[in-house]
Amino acid sequence: MRPIRAAGLGTATALVTLLACTPVAAAATDTDSAHDKGKERVITLIGRLAEQTRFPVNPGGAAAQGDRTAFRSNLFDEAGNQVGETGGTCTTTRVDNGGAEQCVVTYTLPGGQLSVQGMVFGNLIPGPPPSFDNGITGGTGEFDRARGSVHADTIATGTRRFTIHLKH
């Protein structure tokens, strides 16, 4: 399977996949410690895509089940300082009814990493990528045993806000 660079695709699917799964510029609000049992910690980030590559099942053809996208994004705090990055993959699981992708993403932040995964629906519908919620499946360092969710919203072309709700 030959990779196709996203810059050459120019399709709504590539842009939606790119935005649905990656952070783009960031604001950081952080409350409480992830290790305070029973407490919630909220971190808000905005990411900026650094690179993305699509691996289509049918190069040059329509979107298909099994298409994959690999990406990396830089994460920034509310002052515009880079505070980390993300990397992950999304796999198309459905092309009808607006499409669906299953994504696995790692957020690398000061103090450790967070693992996140879940479904993104509506990625093949023209227009701004849909908002989505994915689950935190684990972490390292200060995020060890973290649980919770990540909510993503498109706030501008190529820009997503990620609100991370950590529960410990």
Order of alpha helices (4+ residues) and beta strands (2+ residues): beta-alpha-beta-beta-beta-beta-beta-beta-beta-beta
